[in-house]
Amino acid sequence: MSVAETVAIDRIEIVGNGIVQVRECTTITKDGAFFARQFKRWTLTPGQDLTGQPANVVAQCQAAWTPEVIAAYQAQMAAAGLGRQ
C-alpha cells in the first residue's frame, strides 16, 4: 500500500480591509485513490511581516498592500482602539 501526501496553498483571498486569508490543503491518497483532506487557515494583516510565508502568498500581499491600504487599515485599528502598542 502506498500513501502519498500533497500540501498546497489552494486559496488566497483579499477581503475589503486588506486582510489576506490563506488556506493550505493537505490531500492524502492511498494507492492513488483519494483518502482524506485537511485544511489549515491563517490571516495576514496589511503591513504585517511576511517572513516565512510562501512566495505566492507574499506576492499577493505585496500586490494588495499599497501604502494607502496599509494606512487605512492602521487608521481603522487605531479608531477601534486596537492600534499597535
PyMOL Python script that loads the backbone (N, CA, C, O; Angstrom):
from pymol import cmd

cmd.read_pdbstr("""\
ATOM      1  N   MET A   1       0.847  -1.172   0.000  1.00  0.00           N
ATOM      2  CA  MET A   1       0.000   0.000   0.000  1.00  0.00           C
ATOM      3  C   MET A   1       0.893   1.236   0.000  1.00  0.00           C
ATOM      4  O   MET A   1       1.770   1.369   0.853  1.00  0.00           O
ATOM      5  N   SER A   2       0.677   2.131  -0.943  1.00  0.00           N
ATOM      6  CA  SER A   2       1.441   3.371  -0.975  1.00  0.00           C
ATOM      7  C   SER A   2       0.548   4.527  -0.526  1.00  0.00           C
ATOM      8  O   SER A   2      -0.599   4.657  -0.952  1.00  0.00           O
ATOM      9  N   VAL A   3       1.107   5.349   0.337  1.00  0.00           N
ATOM     10  CA  VAL A   3       0.406   6.521   0.845  1.00  0.00           C
ATOM     11  C   VAL A   3       1.191   7.748   0.400  1.00  0.00           C
ATOM     12  O   VAL A   3       2.412   7.805   0.542  1.00  0.00           O
ATOM     13  N   ALA A   4       0.471   8.728  -0.142  1.00  0.00           N
ATOM     14  CA  ALA A   4       1.108   9.968  -0.582  1.00  0.00           C
ATOM     15  C   ALA A   4       0.370  11.157   0.022  1.00  0.00           C
ATOM     16  O   ALA A   4      -0.849  11.135   0.194  1.00  0.00           O
ATOM     17  N   GLU A   5       1.137  12.188   0.338  1.00  0.00           N
ATOM     18  CA  GLU A   5       0.575  13.412   0.909  1.00  0.00           C
ATOM     19  C   GLU A   5       1.012  14.592   0.059  1.00  0.00           C
ATOM     20  O   GLU A   5       2.196  14.742  -0.239  1.00  0.00           O
ATOM     21  N   THR A   6       0.064  15.424  -0.329  1.00  0.00           N
ATOM     22  CA  THR A   6       0.346  16.618  -1.121  1.00  0.00           C
ATOM     23  C   THR A   6      -0.128  17.831  -0.341  1.00  0.00           C
ATOM     24  O   THR A   6      -1.265  17.869   0.130  1.00  0.00           O
ATOM     25  N   VAL A   7       0.752  18.830  -0.204  1.00  0.00           N
ATOM     26  CA  VAL A   7       0.413  20.055   0.512  1.00  0.00           C
ATOM     27  C   VAL A   7       0.524  21.216  -0.471  1.00  0.00           C
ATOM     28  O   VAL A   7       1.537  21.370  -1.153  1.00  0.00           O
ATOM     29  N   ALA A   8      -0.536  22.037  -0.537  1.00  0.00           N
ATOM     30  CA  ALA A   8      -0.533  23.175  -1.454  1.00  0.00           C
ATOM     31  C   ALA A   8      -1.412  24.296  -0.919  1.00  0.00           C
ATOM     32  O   ALA A   8      -2.427  24.054  -0.266  1.00  0.00           O
ATOM     33  N   ILE A   9      -1.004  25.524  -1.207  1.00  0.00           N
ATOM     34  CA  ILE A   9      -1.861  26.671  -0.931  1.00  0.00           C
ATOM     35  C   ILE A   9      -2.915  26.651  -2.024  1.00  0.00           C
ATOM     36  O   ILE A   9      -2.588  26.804  -3.200  1.00  0.00           O
ATOM     37  N   ASP A  10      -4.174  26.465  -1.653  1.00  0.00           N
ATOM     38  CA  ASP A  10      -5.214  26.373  -2.683  1.00  0.00           C
ATOM     39  C   ASP A  10      -6.152  27.567  -2.693  1.00  0.00           C
ATOM     40  O   ASP A  10      -7.027  27.659  -3.554  1.00  0.00           O
ATOM     41  N   ARG A  11      -5.979  28.489  -1.741  1.00  0.00           N
ATOM     42  CA  ARG A  11      -6.851  29.664  -1.745  1.00  0.00           C
ATOM     43  C   ARG A  11      -6.144  30.829  -1.063  1.00  0.00           C
ATOM     44  O   ARG A  11      -5.625  30.697   0.045  1.00  0.00           O
ATOM     45  N   ILE A  12      -6.134  31.974  -1.748  1.00  0.00           N
ATOM     46  CA  ILE A  12      -5.636  33.227  -1.188  1.00  0.00           C
ATOM     47  C   ILE A  12      -6.710  34.257  -1.497  1.00  0.00           C
ATOM     48  O   ILE A  12      -7.004  34.535  -2.660  1.00  0.00           O
ATOM     49  N   GLU A  13      -7.294  34.822  -0.446  1.00  0.00           N
ATOM     50  CA  GLU A  13      -8.380  35.791  -0.617  1.00  0.00           C
ATOM     51  C   GLU A  13      -8.012  37.101   0.067  1.00  0.00           C
ATOM     52  O   GLU A  13      -7.430  37.108   1.152  1.00  0.00           O
ATOM     53  N   ILE A  14      -8.354  38.193  -0.573  1.00  0.00           N
ATOM     54  CA  ILE A  14      -8.121  39.513  -0.003  1.00  0.00           C
ATOM     55  C   ILE A  14      -9.490  40.114   0.294  1.00  0.00           C
ATOM     56  O   ILE A  14     -10.310  40.290  -0.607  1.00  0.00           O
ATOM     57  N   VAL A  15      -9.729  40.428   1.570  1.00  0.00           N
ATOM     58  CA  VAL A  15     -11.026  40.980   1.953  1.00  0.00           C
ATOM     59  C   VAL A  15     -10.967  42.495   1.950  1.00  0.00           C
ATOM     60  O   VAL A  15      -9.894  43.081   1.805  1.00  0.00           O
ATOM     61  N   GLY A  16     -12.108  43.124   2.108  1.00  0.00           N
ATOM     62  CA  GLY A  16     -12.272  44.568   1.933  1.00  0.00           C
ATOM     63  C   GLY A  16     -11.276  45.457   2.651  1.00  0.00           C
ATOM     64  O   GLY A  16     -10.882  46.486   2.102  1.00  0.00           O
ATOM     65  N   ASN A  17     -10.856  45.108   3.845  1.00  0.00           N
ATOM     66  CA  ASN A  17      -9.935  45.975   4.576  1.00  0.00           C
ATOM     67  C   ASN A  17      -8.471  45.604   4.352  1.00  0.00           C
ATOM     68  O   ASN A  17      -7.594  46.084   5.072  1.00  0.00           O
ATOM     69  N   GLY A  18      -8.201  44.761   3.369  1.00  0.00           N
ATOM     70  CA  GLY A  18      -6.835  44.396   3.011  1.00  0.00           C
ATOM     71  C   GLY A  18      -6.305  43.162   3.707  1.00  0.00           C
ATOM     72  O   GLY A  18      -5.185  42.734   3.429  1.00  0.00           O
ATOM     73  N   ILE A  19      -7.084  42.576   4.606  1.00  0.00           N
ATOM     74  CA  ILE A  19      -6.637  41.347   5.259  1.00  0.00           C
ATOM     75  C   ILE A  19      -6.583  40.231   4.212  1.00  0.00           C
ATOM     76  O   ILE A  19      -7.484  40.089   3.384  1.00  0.00           O
ATOM     77  N   VAL A  20      -5.511  39.449   4.269  1.00  0.00           N
ATOM     78  CA  VAL A  20      -5.326  38.336   3.339  1.00  0.00           C
ATOM     79  C   VAL A  20      -5.613  37.038   4.104  1.00  0.00           C
ATOM     80  O   VAL A  20      -5.031  36.781   5.158  1.00  0.00           O
ATOM     81  N   GLN A  21      -6.510  36.239   3.559  1.00  0.00           N
ATOM     82  CA  GLN A  21      -6.864  34.945   4.135  1.00  0.00           C
ATOM     83  C   GLN A  21      -6.229  33.860   3.281  1.00  0.00           C
ATOM     84  O   GLN A  21      -6.367  33.866   2.058  1.00  0.00           O
ATOM     85  N   VAL A  22      -5.536  32.931   3.923  1.00  0.00           N
ATOM     86  CA  VAL A  22      -4.817  31.880   3.212  1.00  0.00           C
ATOM     87  C   VAL A  22      -5.350  30.519   3.664  1.00  0.00           C
ATOM     88  O   VAL A  22      -5.606  30.297   4.848  1.00  0.00           O
ATOM     89  N   ARG A  23      -5.509  29.621   2.698  1.00  0.00           N
ATOM     90  CA  ARG A  23      -5.902  28.250   3.024  1.00  0.00           C
ATOM     91  C   ARG A  23      -4.898  27.291   2.395  1.00  0.00           C
ATOM     92  O   ARG A  23      -4.595  27.368   1.205  1.00  0.00           O
ATOM     93  N   GLU A  24      -4.395  26.392   3.224  1.00  0.00           N
ATOM     94  CA  GLU A  24      -3.474  25.360   2.781  1.00  0.00           C
ATOM     95  C   GLU A  24      -4.201  24.020   2.847  1.00  0.00           C
ATOM     96  O   GLU A  24      -4.824  23.694   3.857  1.00  0.00           O
ATOM     97  N   CYS A  25      -4.120  23.256   1.777  1.00  0.00           N
ATOM     98  CA  CYS A  25      -4.817  21.980   1.689  1.00  0.00           C
ATOM     99  C   CYS A  25      -3.804  20.839   1.678  1.00  0.00           C
ATOM    100  O   CYS A  25      -2.863  20.828   0.885  1.00  0.00           O
ATOM    101  N   THR A  26      -4.018  19.885   2.575  1.00  0.00           N
ATOM    102  CA  THR A  26      -3.215  18.661   2.590  1.00  0.00           C
ATOM    103  C   THR A  26      -4.118  17.527   2.125  1.00  0.00           C
ATOM    104  O   THR A  26      -5.140  17.247   2.752  1.00  0.00           O
ATOM    105  N   THR A  27      -3.746  16.874   1.029  1.00  0.00           N
ATOM    106  CA  THR A  27      -4.520  15.770   0.475  1.00  0.00           C
ATOM    107  C   THR A  27      -3.719  14.480   0.639  1.00  0.00           C
ATOM    108  O   THR A  27      -2.536  14.417   0.306  1.00  0.00           O
ATOM    109  N   ILE A  28      -4.382  13.468   1.154  1.00  0.00           N
ATOM    110  CA  ILE A  28      -3.751  12.162   1.352  1.00  0.00           C
ATOM    111  C   ILE A  28      -4.410  11.160   0.415  1.00  0.00           C
ATOM    112  O   ILE A  28      -5.635  11.066   0.344  1.00  0.00           O
ATOM    113  N   THR A  29      -3.571  10.409  -0.306  1.00  0.00           N
ATOM    114  CA  THR A  29      -4.076   9.361  -1.186  1.00  0.00           C
ATOM    115  C   THR A  29      -3.452   8.029  -0.767  1.00  0.00           C
ATOM    116  O   THR A  29      -2.323   7.967  -0.281  1.00  0.00           O
ATOM    117  N   LYS A  30      -4.226   6.978  -0.973  1.00  0.00           N
ATOM    118  CA  LYS A  30      -3.735   5.621  -0.726  1.00  0.00           C
ATOM    119  C   LYS A  30      -3.878   4.854  -2.024  1.00  0.00           C
ATOM    120  O   LYS A  30      -4.970   4.756  -2.583  1.00  0.00           O
ATOM    121  N   ASP A  31      -2.779   4.317  -2.495  1.00  0.00           N
ATOM    122  CA  ASP A  31      -2.754   3.594  -3.770  1.00  0.00           C
ATOM    123  C   ASP A  31      -3.367   4.426  -4.898  1.00  0.00           C
ATOM    124  O   ASP A  31      -4.070   3.900  -5.761  1.00  0.00           O
ATOM    125  N   GLY A  32      -3.090   5.722  -4.876  1.00  0.00           N
ATOM    126  CA  GLY A  32      -3.558   6.621  -5.930  1.00  0.00           C
ATOM    127  C   GLY A  32      -4.987   7.096  -5.790  1.00  0.00           C
ATOM    128  O   GLY A  32      -5.436   7.925  -6.581  1.00  0.00           O
ATOM    129  N   ALA A  33      -5.713   6.597  -4.812  1.00  0.00           N
ATOM    130  CA  ALA A  33      -7.121   6.991  -4.620  1.00  0.00           C
ATOM    131  C   ALA A  33      -7.230   7.969  -3.452  1.00  0.00           C
ATOM    132  O   ALA A  33      -6.532   7.830  -2.447  1.00  0.00           O
ATOM    133  N   PHE A  34      -8.103   8.947  -3.593  1.00  0.00           N
ATOM    134  CA  PHE A  34      -8.333   9.931  -2.541  1.00  0.00           C
ATOM    135  C   PHE A  34      -8.697   9.228  -1.237  1.00  0.00           C
ATOM    136  O   PHE A  34      -9.518   8.311  -1.222  1.00  0.00           O
ATOM    137  N   PHE A  35      -8.069   9.674  -0.131  1.00  0.00           N
ATOM    138  CA  PHE A  35      -8.371   9.102   1.177  1.00  0.00           C
ATOM    139  C   PHE A  35      -8.861  10.165   2.155  1.00  0.00           C
ATOM    140  O   PHE A  35      -9.860   9.961   2.845  1.00  0.00           O
ATOM    141  N   ALA A  36      -8.160  11.304   2.220  1.00  0.00           N
ATOM    142  CA  ALA A  36      -8.544  12.337   3.188  1.00  0.00           C
ATOM    143  C   ALA A  36      -8.012  13.695   2.751  1.00  0.00           C
ATOM    144  O   ALA A  36      -7.086  13.794   1.946  1.00  0.00           O
ATOM    145  N   ARG A  37      -8.621  14.734   3.303  1.00  0.00           N
ATOM    146  CA  ARG A  37      -8.205  16.111   3.029  1.00  0.00           C
ATOM    147  C   ARG A  37      -8.299  16.889   4.330  1.00  0.00           C
ATOM    148  O   ARG A  37      -9.242  16.726   5.104  1.00  0.00           O
ATOM    149  N   GLN A  38      -7.307  17.734   4.555  1.00  0.00           N
ATOM    150  CA  GLN A  38      -7.286  18.559   5.756  1.00  0.00           C
ATOM    151  C   GLN A  38      -6.889  19.976   5.360  1.00  0.00           C
ATOM    152  O   GLN A  38      -6.058  20.176   4.474  1.00  0.00           O
ATOM    153  N   PHE A  39      -7.497  20.965   6.033  1.00  0.00           N
ATOM    154  CA  PHE A  39      -7.211  22.364   5.726  1.00  0.00           C
ATOM    155  C   PHE A  39      -6.593  23.062   6.924  1.00  0.00           C
ATOM    156  O   PHE A  39      -6.924  22.774   8.074  1.00  0.00           O
ATOM    157  N   LYS A  40      -5.689  23.984   6.631  1.00  0.00           N
ATOM    158  CA  LYS A  40      -5.099  24.864   7.630  1.00  0.00           C
ATOM    159  C   LYS A  40      -5.323  26.280   7.108  1.00  0.00           C
ATOM    160  O   LYS A  40      -5.076  26.553   5.933  1.00  0.00           O
ATOM    161  N   ARG A  41      -5.786  27.175   7.967  1.00  0.00           N
ATOM    162  CA  ARG A  41      -6.073  28.551   7.549  1.00  0.00           C
ATOM    163  C   ARG A  41      -5.350  29.541   8.450  1.00  0.00           C
ATOM    164  O   ARG A  41      -5.126  29.289   9.634  1.00  0.00           O
ATOM    165  N   TRP A  42      -4.987  30.687   7.849  1.00  0.00           N
ATOM    166  CA  TRP A  42      -4.434  31.775   8.636  1.00  0.00           C
ATOM    167  C   TRP A  42      -4.689  33.092   7.910  1.00  0.00           C
ATOM    168  O   TRP A  42      -5.000  33.112   6.719  1.00  0.00           O
ATOM    169  N   THR A  43      -4.552  34.191   8.651  1.00  0.00           N
ATOM    170  CA  THR A  43      -4.759  35.513   8.074  1.00  0.00           C
ATOM    171  C   THR A  43      -3.515  36.367   8.270  1.00  0.00           C
ATOM    172  O   THR A  43      -2.720  36.153   9.185  1.00  0.00           O
ATOM    173  N   LEU A  44      -3.377  37.334   7.384  1.00  0.00           N
ATOM    174  CA  LEU A  44      -2.280  38.291   7.441  1.00  0.00           C
ATOM    175  C   LEU A  44      -2.878  39.690   7.333  1.00  0.00           C
ATOM    176  O   LEU A  44      -3.752  39.933   6.501  1.00  0.00           O
ATOM    177  N   THR A  45      -2.409  40.605   8.169  1.00  0.00           N
ATOM    178  CA  THR A  45      -2.950  41.963   8.153  1.00  0.00           C
ATOM    179  C   THR A  45      -2.032  42.897   7.378  1.00  0.00           C
ATOM    180  O   THR A  45      -0.821  42.677   7.335  1.00  0.00           O
ATOM    181  N   PRO A  46      -2.591  43.937   6.765  1.00  0.00           N
ATOM    182  CA  PRO A  46      -1.793  44.860   5.962  1.00  0.00           C
ATOM    183  C   PRO A  46      -0.589  45.402   6.729  1.00  0.00           C
ATOM    184  O   PRO A  46      -0.718  45.935   7.831  1.00  0.00           O
ATOM    185  N   GLY A  47       0.576  45.250   6.119  1.00  0.00           N
ATOM    186  CA  GLY A  47       1.815  45.720   6.704  1.00  0.00           C
ATOM    187  C   GLY A  47       2.511  44.699   7.581  1.00  0.00           C
ATOM    188  O   GLY A  47       3.610  44.962   8.071  1.00  0.00           O
ATOM    189  N   GLN A  48       1.906  43.547   7.791  1.00  0.00           N
ATOM    190  CA  GLN A  48       2.488  42.506   8.649  1.00  0.00           C
ATOM    191  C   GLN A  48       3.769  41.956   8.026  1.00  0.00           C
ATOM    192  O   GLN A  48       3.902  41.908   6.803  1.00  0.00           O
ATOM    193  N   ASP A  49       4.705  41.543   8.870  1.00  0.00           N
ATOM    194  CA  ASP A  49       5.938  40.911   8.410  1.00  0.00           C
ATOM    195  C   ASP A  49       5.598  39.606   7.696  1.00  0.00           C
ATOM    196  O   ASP A  49       4.845  38.787   8.224  1.00  0.00           O
ATOM    197  N   LEU A  50       6.141  39.412   6.515  1.00  0.00           N
ATOM    198  CA  LEU A  50       5.830  38.236   5.698  1.00  0.00           C
ATOM    199  C   LEU A  50       6.930  37.186   5.717  1.00  0.00           C
ATOM    200  O   LEU A  50       6.920  36.262   4.904  1.00  0.00           O
ATOM    201  N   THR A  51       7.868  37.320   6.629  1.00  0.00           N
ATOM    202  CA  THR A  51       8.947  36.351   6.751  1.00  0.00           C
ATOM    203  C   THR A  51       8.367  34.957   6.990  1.00  0.00           C
ATOM    204  O   THR A  51       7.533  34.762   7.874  1.00  0.00           O
ATOM    205  N   GLY A  52       8.820  33.995   6.188  1.00  0.00           N
ATOM    206  CA  GLY A  52       8.384  32.611   6.349  1.00  0.00           C
ATOM    207  C   GLY A  52       7.128  32.241   5.578  1.00  0.00           C
ATOM    208  O   GLY A  52       6.735  31.075   5.557  1.00  0.00           O
ATOM    209  N   GLN A  53       6.495  33.220   4.945  1.00  0.00           N
ATOM    210  CA  GLN A  53       5.298  32.931   4.162  1.00  0.00           C
ATOM    211  C   GLN A  53       5.702  32.383   2.786  1.00  0.00           C
ATOM    212  O   GLN A  53       6.762  32.735   2.269  1.00  0.00           O
ATOM    213  N   PRO A  54       4.863  31.525   2.192  1.00  0.00           N
ATOM    214  CA  PRO A  54       5.154  31.018   0.841  1.00  0.00           C
ATOM    215  C   PRO A  54       5.227  32.174  -0.175  1.00  0.00           C
ATOM    216  O   PRO A  54       4.576  33.205  -0.009  1.00  0.00           O
ATOM    217  N   ALA A  55       6.023  31.977  -1.214  1.00  0.00           N
ATOM    218  CA  ALA A  55       6.255  33.027  -2.213  1.00  0.00           C
ATOM    219  C   ALA A  55       4.967  33.519  -2.860  1.00  0.00           C
ATOM    220  O   ALA A  55       4.826  34.718  -3.102  1.00  0.00           O
ATOM    221  N   ASN A  56       4.014  32.614  -3.148  1.00  0.00           N
ATOM    222  CA  ASN A  56       2.783  33.064  -3.794  1.00  0.00           C
ATOM    223  C   ASN A  56       1.930  33.902  -2.842  1.00  0.00           C
ATOM    224  O   ASN A  56       1.209  34.792  -3.292  1.00  0.00           O
ATOM    225  N   VAL A  57       1.998  33.638  -1.555  1.00  0.00           N
ATOM    226  CA  VAL A  57       1.275  34.451  -0.575  1.00  0.00           C
ATOM    227  C   VAL A  57       1.929  35.828  -0.472  1.00  0.00           C
ATOM    228  O   VAL A  57       1.232  36.843  -0.442  1.00  0.00           O
ATOM    229  N   VAL A  58       3.246  35.870  -0.419  1.00  0.00           N
ATOM    230  CA  VAL A  58       3.977  37.139  -0.352  1.00  0.00           C
ATOM    231  C   VAL A  58       3.644  38.002  -1.567  1.00  0.00           C
ATOM    232  O   VAL A  58       3.409  39.202  -1.425  1.00  0.00           O
ATOM    233  N   ALA A  59       3.620  37.410  -2.751  1.00  0.00           N
ATOM    234  CA  ALA A  59       3.322  38.162  -3.976  1.00  0.00           C
ATOM    235  C   ALA A  59       1.930  38.784  -3.918  1.00  0.00           C
ATOM    236  O   ALA A  59       1.748  39.937  -4.309  1.00  0.00           O
ATOM    237  N   GLN A  60       0.955  38.029  -3.436  1.00  0.00           N
ATOM    238  CA  GLN A  60      -0.416  38.562  -3.346  1.00  0.00           C
ATOM    239  C   GLN A  60      -0.496  39.689  -2.311  1.00  0.00           C
ATOM    240  O   GLN A  60      -1.156  40.701  -2.544  1.00  0.00           O
ATOM    241  N   CYS A  61       0.170  39.514  -1.182  1.00  0.00           N
ATOM    242  CA  CYS A  61       0.170  40.559  -0.156  1.00  0.00           C
ATOM    243  C   CYS A  61       0.825  41.833  -0.676  1.00  0.00           C
ATOM    244  O   CYS A  61       0.305  42.931  -0.474  1.00  0.00           O
ATOM    245  N   GLN A  62       1.949  41.689  -1.333  1.00  0.00           N
ATOM    246  CA  GLN A  62       2.649  42.861  -1.849  1.00  0.00           C
ATOM    247  C   GLN A  62       1.819  43.588  -2.900  1.00  0.00           C
ATOM    248  O   GLN A  62       1.874  44.814  -2.995  1.00  0.00           O
ATOM    249  N   ALA A  63       1.058  42.848  -3.682  1.00  0.00           N
ATOM    250  CA  ALA A  63       0.202  43.480  -4.697  1.00  0.00           C
ATOM    251  C   ALA A  63      -0.979  44.200  -4.050  1.00  0.00           C
ATOM    252  O   ALA A  63      -1.390  45.264  -4.513  1.00  0.00           O
ATOM    253  N   ALA A  64      -1.521  43.623  -2.988  1.00  0.00           N
ATOM    254  CA  ALA A  64      -2.719  44.188  -2.351  1.00  0.00           C
ATOM    255  C   ALA A  64      -2.401  45.307  -1.370  1.00  0.00           C
ATOM    256  O   ALA A  64      -3.192  46.238  -1.217  1.00  0.00           O
ATOM    257  N   TRP A  65      -1.269  45.229  -0.714  1.00  0.00           N
ATOM    258  CA  TRP A  65      -0.962  46.162   0.364  1.00  0.00           C
ATOM    259  C   TRP A  65      -0.233  47.408  -0.140  1.00  0.00           C
ATOM    260  O   TRP A  65       0.967  47.574   0.079  1.00  0.00           O
ATOM    261  N   THR A  66      -0.966  48.257  -0.801  1.00  0.00           N
ATOM    262  CA  THR A  66      -0.412  49.547  -1.202  1.00  0.00           C
ATOM    263  C   THR A  66      -0.238  50.398   0.051  1.00  0.00           C
ATOM    264  O   THR A  66      -0.819  50.085   1.089  1.00  0.00           O
ATOM    265  N   PRO A  67       0.545  51.460  -0.025  1.00  0.00           N
ATOM    266  CA  PRO A  67       0.685  52.342   1.143  1.00  0.00           C
ATOM    267  C   PRO A  67      -0.679  52.869   1.632  1.00  0.00           C
ATOM    268  O   PRO A  67      -0.886  53.058   2.831  1.00  0.00           O
ATOM    269  N   GLU A  68      -1.591  53.100   0.694  1.00  0.00           N
ATOM    270  CA  GLU A  68      -2.926  53.589   1.065  1.00  0.00           C
ATOM    271  C   GLU A  68      -3.711  52.532   1.843  1.00  0.00           C
ATOM    272  O   GLU A  68      -4.389  52.853   2.819  1.00  0.00           O
ATOM    273  N   VAL A  69      -3.622  51.285   1.413  1.00  0.00           N
ATOM    274  CA  VAL A  69      -4.330  50.194   2.095  1.00  0.00           C
ATOM    275  C   VAL A  69      -3.772  50.009   3.507  1.00  0.00           C
ATOM    276  O   VAL A  69      -4.531  49.832   4.460  1.00  0.00           O
ATOM    277  N   ILE A  70      -2.458  50.050   3.636  1.00  0.00           N
ATOM    278  CA  ILE A  70      -1.837  49.895   4.961  1.00  0.00           C
ATOM    279  C   ILE A  70      -2.250  51.036   5.877  1.00  0.00           C
ATOM    280  O   ILE A  70      -2.600  50.804   7.034  1.00  0.00           O
ATOM    281  N   ALA A  71      -2.213  52.275   5.373  1.00  0.00           N
ATOM    282  CA  ALA A  71      -2.596  53.436   6.186  1.00  0.00           C
ATOM    283  C   ALA A  71      -4.063  53.359   6.601  1.00  0.00           C
ATOM    284  O   ALA A  71      -4.399  53.663   7.746  1.00  0.00           O
ATOM    285  N   ALA A  72      -4.933  52.956   5.682  1.00  0.00           N
ATOM    286  CA  ALA A  72      -6.361  52.853   6.001  1.00  0.00           C
ATOM    287  C   ALA A  72      -6.599  51.771   7.049  1.00  0.00           C
ATOM    288  O   ALA A  72      -7.422  51.956   7.946  1.00  0.00           O
ATOM    289  N   TYR A  73      -5.901  50.657   6.952  1.00  0.00           N
ATOM    290  CA  TYR A  73      -6.055  49.578   7.925  1.00  0.00           C
ATOM    291  C   TYR A  73      -5.578  50.044   9.301  1.00  0.00           C
ATOM    292  O   TYR A  73      -6.250  49.816  10.307  1.00  0.00           O
ATOM    293  N   GLN A  74      -4.413  50.697   9.338  1.00  0.00           N
ATOM    294  CA  GLN A  74      -3.889  51.180  10.611  1.00  0.00           C
ATOM    295  C   GLN A  74      -4.820  52.216  11.234  1.00  0.00           C
ATOM    296  O   GLN A  74      -5.006  52.226  12.451  1.00  0.00           O
ATOM    297  N   ALA A  75      -5.407  53.088  10.413  1.00  0.00           N
ATOM    298  CA  ALA A  75      -6.356  54.083  10.916  1.00  0.00           C
ATOM    299  C   ALA A  75      -7.601  53.400  11.464  1.00  0.00           C
ATOM    300  O   ALA A  75      -8.129  53.803  12.501  1.00  0.00           O
ATOM    301  N   GLN A  76      -8.071  52.369  10.772  1.00  0.00           N
ATOM    302  CA  GLN A  76      -9.247  51.621  11.227  1.00  0.00           C
ATOM    303  C   GLN A  76      -8.969  50.965  12.578  1.00  0.00           C
ATOM    304  O   GLN A  76      -9.814  51.006  13.472  1.00  0.00           O
ATOM    305  N   MET A  77      -7.796  50.365  12.731  1.00  0.00           N
ATOM    306  CA  MET A  77      -7.442  49.724  14.004  1.00  0.00           C
ATOM    307  C   MET A  77      -7.291  50.757  15.122  1.00  0.00           C
ATOM    308  O   MET A  77      -7.724  50.517  16.249  1.00  0.00           O
ATOM    309  N   ALA A  78      -6.683  51.896  14.818  1.00  0.00           N
ATOM    310  CA  ALA A  78      -6.499  52.953  15.819  1.00  0.00           C
ATOM    311  C   ALA A  78      -7.865  53.488  16.277  1.00  0.00           C
ATOM    312  O   ALA A  78      -8.080  53.727  17.465  1.00  0.00           O
ATOM    313  N   ALA A  79      -8.776  53.671  15.323  1.00  0.00           N
ATOM    314  CA  ALA A  79     -10.113  54.166  15.654  1.00  0.00           C
ATOM    315  C   ALA A  79     -10.873  53.186  16.542  1.00  0.00           C
ATOM    316  O   ALA A  79     -11.712  53.586  17.349  1.00  0.00           O
ATOM    317  N   ALA A  80     -10.572  51.903  16.383  1.00  0.00           N
ATOM    318  CA  ALA A  80     -11.224  50.870  17.188  1.00  0.00           C
ATOM    319  C   ALA A  80     -10.473  50.609  18.494  1.00  0.00           C
ATOM    320  O   ALA A  80     -10.868  49.745  19.277  1.00  0.00           O
ATOM    321  N   GLY A  81      -9.385  51.361  18.727  1.00  0.00           N
ATOM    322  CA  GLY A  81      -8.589  51.162  19.926  1.00  0.00           C
ATOM    323  C   GLY A  81      -7.721  49.931  19.885  1.00  0.00           C
ATOM    324  O   GLY A  81      -7.302  49.422  20.924  1.00  0.00           O
ATOM    325  N   LEU A  82      -7.448  49.449  18.686  1.00  0.00           N
ATOM    326  CA  LEU A  82      -6.676  48.215  18.520  1.00  0.00           C
ATOM    327  C   LEU A  82      -5.313  48.457  17.883  1.00  0.00           C
ATOM    328  O   LEU A  82      -4.679  47.518  17.401  1.00  0.00           O
ATOM    329  N   GLY A  83      -4.862  49.692  17.876  1.00  0.00           N
ATOM    330  CA  GLY A  83      -3.573  50.014  17.262  1.00  0.00           C
ATOM    331  C   GLY A  83      -2.434  49.322  17.973  1.00  0.00           C
ATOM    332  O   GLY A  83      -2.582  48.867  19.107  1.00  0.00           O
ATOM    333  N   ARG A  84      -1.300  49.243  17.307  1.00  0.00           N
ATOM    334  CA  ARG A  84      -0.111  48.615  17.894  1.00  0.00           C
ATOM    335  C   ARG A  84       0.373  49.460  19.056  1.00  0.00           C
ATOM    336  O   ARG A  84       0.392  50.688  18.977  1.00  0.00           O
ATOM    337  N   GLN A  85       0.758  48.808  20.115  1.00  0.00           N
ATOM    338  CA  GLN A  85       1.221  49.481  21.332  1.00  0.00           C
ATOM    339  C   GLN A  85       2.702  49.763  21.223  1.00  0.00           C
ATOM    340  O   GLN A  85       3.292  50.327  22.145  1.00  0.00           O
TER     341      GLN A  85
END
""", "prot")
cmd.dss("prot")
cmd.show_as("cartoon", "prot")
cmd.util.cbc("prot")
cmd.orient("prot")
